[in-house]
């Protein structure tokens, strides 16, 4: 009997990349697979909200269509960066250069490393300890496979990798690729062996190589940027994606909203403008209101944007933090970049015993 598992599948629309987060619910240790640089804050917010401690950021291969978020994850969480040790020269800034048969542990769970080259010389597939799921990178896609025409790719090598290392898993093993361009999310060993038009249906090595050698695909649009960056594990001297405002300790939630904690707001009350987006009667109820806060109900905000001061950062507030989150979206769309929603709203403000006015 294997322990339980936390599992999330995330998606980057620009590169059609899937990122996977796996965690042990008992120890809260976790790994992230194939993270995307531009999605770093989203992924980090999810890790924080689930209370996970990231121990490794693993890439199934050196990507040509997006820049990995592994370096950003290491800086934010202290996790180790893991990738195949087959690349020459070795990938810079990686902490774990993985070989066939290695494992990446997180709590009581582990991922077995299987080398599956052919798309690139350093492609890996990662198999969960109970063989219930595997992460195949660009080796095997849903009803497709990775291309073999650059980065030391080789169609015959890829055929052997898929048939020997992936199709040898149980029929019921769920397969999760690094990409899909048609909205598909998961497949299985049995499905791909039966229905994959490139390597299923009894195709032999000659069939597969003949198919792959005649694809004549254009090179990935981001290859000139992505490959050099990924050979550094995504390390950049520039600021990270979507740099957050620096006027206060704001954070980005997994829902994409910018929040700030009530205690900081109370301590720096004179430095911010409080915008209350509740209905007027709510300010007269038991939770009260924050002193000198401006009242503009959420439903009226779009028509009254000119009334919101611009000389200070704006902190929006409501009953529990839901309507105030939407208020920040309206403000930011109107050009108010220095704004954040009060985390927990007046409910949390009151629970913390922070000062209010009533009546």
C-alpha positions in Angstrom: 0.0 0.0 0.0 1.6 3.3 -1.1 1.1 6.5 0.7 -1.3 9.2 -0.5 -0.3 11.8 -3.0 -0.9 15.5 -3.7 -1.0 16.0 -7.5 -1.7 19.1 -9.6 -1.4 19.5 -13.4 -0.7 23.1 -14.5 -0.6 24.6 -18.0 1.2 27.4 -19.8 -0.9 28.5 -22.8 1.9 30.3 -24.7 4.1 27.1 -25.0 1.4 24.5 -24.4 3.5 23.2 -21.6 2.3 21.1 -18.7 3.9 21.5 -15.3 3.3 18.9 -12.6 3.4 19.4 -8.8 3.6 16.2 -6.7 3.6 16.3 -2.9 3.6 13.9 0.1 0.6 15.0 2.3 2.3 13.7 5.4 5.7 15.4 5.2 4.6 18.2 2.8 7.7 17.6 0.7 7.1 18.1 -3.0 8.7 18.2 -6.4 7.8 20.2 -9.5 8.3 18.9 -13.0 8.9 21.0 -16.1 8.2 24.4 -14.6 7.9 27.5 -16.9 9.8 30.8 -16.2 6.7 33.0 -16.9 4.5 30.9 -14.6 6.9 31.0 -11.6 4.7 33.3 -9.4 1.6 31.2 -10.1 3.3 28.0 -9.3 5.0 29.4 -6.2 1.7 30.7 -4.9 0.2 27.2 -5.3 3.1 25.6 -3.4 2.7 28.2 -0.6 -1.1 27.8 -0.4 -0.8 24.0 -0.2 1.8 24.3 2.6 4.4 22.4 0.6 8.2 22.4 0.9 9.7 22.1 -2.5 12.7 19.7 -2.5 13.4 19.5 -6.2 12.7 21.2 -9.5 13.1 18.6 -12.2 13.2 19.1 -16.0 12.5 16.1 -18.2 14.9 17.5 -20.8 16.5 20.7 -22.0 13.5 22.4 -23.5 13.6 24.3 -26.8 10.2 26.0 -26.7 10.2 27.7 -23.3 12.6 28.7 -20.5 12.5 26.6 -17.4 11.5 28.1 -14.1 13.9 25.8 -12.2 16.4 28.6 -11.2 13.6 30.9 -9.9 12.3 28.0 -7.9 15.7 27.3 -6.3 16.0 31.0 -5.4 12.6 31.1 -3.9 12.5 27.8 -2.0 16.0 26.5 -1.7 15.1 23.4 -3.7 17.6 21.5 -5.8 17.6 21.6 -9.6 17.6 18.2 -11.3 18.1 17.3 -15.0 19.8 14.6 -17.0 23.6 14.3 -16.8 23.8 13.3 -20.4 24.1 16.8 -21.9 27.5 17.9 -23.0 28.6 20.3 -21.6 26.6 19.5 -18.5 23.7 21.9 -17.7 25.0 24.7 -15.5 23.6 25.4 -12.0 22.0 21.9 -11.7 22.4 20.2 -8.4 21.4 16.7 -9.4 22.6 15.3 -12.7 20.4 12.3 -13.1 21.2 8.9 -14.6 19.0 5.9 -15.4 17.9 4.1 -12.2 18.3 7.2 -10.0 15.4 8.3 -7.9 14.1 11.7 -6.7 12.5 11.4 -3.3 9.9 13.6 -1.7 8.8 12.5 1.7 7.7 8.8 1.6 7.3 9.0 -2.2 9.8 8.8 -5.0 10.1 9.2 -8.8 12.2 6.6 -10.6 14.4 8.0 -13.4 14.3 6.3 -16.7 16.5 7.5 -19.6 14.3 7.9 -22.7 16.6 9.7 -25.3 15.7 10.3 -28.9 14.0 13.6 -28.8 17.1 15.0 -27.2 20.1 13.1 -25.9 19.2 13.9 -22.3 15.4 13.1 -22.2 14.1 11.5 -19.0 10.9 9.9 -18.0 9.9 9.9 -14.4 7.9 7.0 -13.0 6.0 7.2 -9.7 7.0 4.5 -7.2 3.8 2.5 -7.6 3.9 2.8 -11.4 0.5 4.3 -11.4 1.7 7.3 -13.3 4.7 8.5 -15.4 5.8 11.8 -16.7 7.2 11.3 -20.2 8.4 14.8 -21.1 8.7 15.1 -24.9 9.5 11.4 -25.5 5.9 10.2 -25.7 3.0 12.6 -26.2 -0.7 11.9 -26.4 -1.2 10.3 -29.7 2.3 11.6 -30.8 5.9 11.7 -29.9 8.6 14.3 -29.6 10.5 15.3 -32.8 13.9 14.0 -33.5 15.6 16.5 -35.8 17.7 18.6 -33.4 19.6 18.5 -30.1 21.2 15.1 -31.0 17.7 13.6 -31.6 17.5 10.2 -33.2 14.2 8.5 -34.3 15.5 4.9 -33.9 16.8 5.7 -30.4 13.5 7.3 -29.5 11.6 4.1 -30.7 13.7 2.0 -28.4 13.2 4.4 -25.5 9.5 4.4 -25.8 9.0 0.7 -26.4 11.6 -0.4 -23.8 11.1 2.1 -21.0 7.5 3.4 -21.3 5.6 0.6 -23.0 7.1 -1.8 -20.5 5.1 -0.1 -17.7 1.7 -1.6 -16.7 -1.1 -1.0 -19.2 -3.0 1.0 -16.6 -0.1 3.4 -15.9 -1.3 7.0 -16.6 1.1 9.0 -18.8 1.5 12.7 -18.5 3.4 14.5 -21.3 5.3 17.8 -21.2 3.1 19.2 -23.9 -0.2 18.9 -25.7 -1.6 21.2 -28.4 -5.2 20.0 -28.5 -6.4 20.3 -24.9 -5.7 16.6 -24.0 -4.4 16.1 -20.5 -3.6 12.4 -19.8 -3.3 9.1 -21.6 -2.2 5.5 -20.6 0.3 2.9 -21.7 -2.5 0.7 -23.1 -4.0 3.6 -25.1 -0.8 4.7 -26.7 0.3 1.2 -27.6 -3.1 0.7 -29.3 -3.8 4.1 -30.8 -0.6 6.2 -31.2 -0.4 6.7 -35.0 3.4 7.0 -34.9 4.5 4.2 -32.6 1.4 2.2 -31.7 -0.6 -0.2 -33.7 2.3 -2.6 -34.0 4.7 -0.1 -35.8 8.2 -1.4 -35.9 11.5 0.6 -35.8 11.6 1.1 -39.6 8.0 2.4 -39.7 8.7 4.9 -36.9 12.0 6.1 -38.3 10.5 6.6 -41.7 7.6 8.6 -40.3 9.8 10.8 -38.1 12.5 11.4 -40.7 10.0 13.0 -43.0 8.1 15.3 -40.8 10.0 18.5 -42.0 8.8 20.6 -39.1 9.9 24.2 -38.6 12.2 24.9 -35.7 10.6 26.0 -32.4 10.1 29.8 -32.4 11.8 30.2 -29.0 14.8 27.9 -29.6 17.4 30.6 -29.9 16.4 32.0 -26.5 15.3 28.9 -24.7 18.2 26.5 -25.3 21.0 28.8 -24.0 18.8 29.8 -21.0 18.0 26.2 -20.2 21.6 25.2 -20.4 21.9 27.5 -17.4 18.9 26.0 -15.7 16.9 29.1 -16.5 19.3 31.4 -14.6 18.9 35.1 -15.5 20.5 38.2 -14.2 17.3 40.1 -15.0 14.3 40.4 -12.8 11.9 37.5 -12.6 8.6 37.5 -14.5 5.8 39.8 -13.5 7.8 41.6 -10.9 5.5 42.5 -8.0 5.2 46.1 -6.7 7.7 47.0 -3.9 5.5 49.5 -1.9 4.7 46.7 0.6 4.9 43.0 1.2 2.3 42.0 -1.4 2.0 38.5 -2.7 0.4 36.9 -5.7 -2.2 34.2 -5.0 -2.8 31.1 -7.1 -6.0 32.8 -8.3 -3.8 35.6 -9.7 -4.8 38.2 -7.2 -2.4 40.5 -5.4 -3.0 40.6 -1.6 -1.4 42.1 1.5 -1.7 41.2 5.1 -3.9 43.2 7.5 -1.1 43.6 10.2 1.2 45.4 7.8 -1.7 47.6 6.6 -2.6 48.6 10.2 1.1 49.4 11.0 1.5 51.5 7.8 -2.0 53.0 7.8 -0.9 56.5 6.8 1.1 55.2 3.8 -1.9 53.6 2.0 -5.4 54.6 0.9 -8.2 52.2 2.1 -10.9 51.6 -0.5 -14.0 49.8 1.0 -16.0 48.1 -1.7 -18.8 46.8 0.5 -22.4 48.1 0.6 -23.0 51.1 2.9 -25.1 49.1 5.4 -22.2 46.6 5.9 -20.0 49.3 7.3 -22.6 49.8 10.1 -22.7 46.1 11.0 -20.6 44.4 13.7 -17.3 44.3 11.8 -17.4 48.0 11.4 -15.0 49.9 9.1 -11.4 51.0 9.0 -11.0 54.6 10.0 -10.8 57.2 7.1 -11.6 54.5 4.5 -13.3 55.5 1.3 -16.6 53.8 0.4 -17.3 52.9 -3.2 -19.4 49.7 -3.6 -17.9 47.3 -6.1 -20.8 47.6 -8.5 -20.1 51.3 -8.8 -16.3 51.2 -9.0 -15.9 51.2 -12.8 -18.0 54.4 -13.0 -16.3 56.1 -10.1 -12.6 55.4 -10.8 -11.8 59.1 -11.0 -12.7 59.4 -7.3 -9.9 57.0 -6.2 -6.7 58.8 -5.2 -3.5 58.0 -7.1 -1.0 59.5 -4.7 -0.8 56.4 -2.5 -1.1 52.7 -3.0 -4.7 51.5 -2.7 -5.7 48.7 -0.4 -9.2 47.4 -1.2 -11.3 45.8 1.5 -14.6 43.9 1.7 -16.2 41.3 4.1 -13.8 38.4 3.4 -11.5 39.4 0.6 -13.5 38.2 -2.4 -15.0 41.4 -3.7 -11.9 43.3 -2.9 -9.9 41.0 -5.1 -12.1 41.8 -8.0 -11.7 45.5 -7.2 -8.0 45.2 -7.7 -8.6 43.7 -11.1 -10.7 46.7 -12.0 -8.2 49.1 -10.7 -5.2 47.5 -12.4 -7.1 47.4 -15.7 -7.7 51.1 -15.3 -4.0 51.8 -14.7 -3.8 51.7 -10.9 -0.8 49.4 -10.6 -0.1 50.2 -6.9 -3.0 48.3 -5.4 -3.7 45.1 -3.4 -6.6 43.4 -1.7 -6.7 43.1 2.1 -6.2 39.4 2.8 -9.1 38.0 4.7 -11.1 41.2 4.5 -12.8 42.7 7.6 -13.3 39.3 9.0 -9.6 38.7 9.5 -9.0 42.3 10.4 -11.5 41.9 13.3 -10.1 38.5 14.3 -6.7 40.1 14.7 -8.1 42.8 17.0 -7.1 45.6 14.6 -8.8 49.0 15.2 -12.2 49.7 13.6 -14.9 52.3 13.8 -18.6 51.4 14.3 -21.8 53.2 13.8 
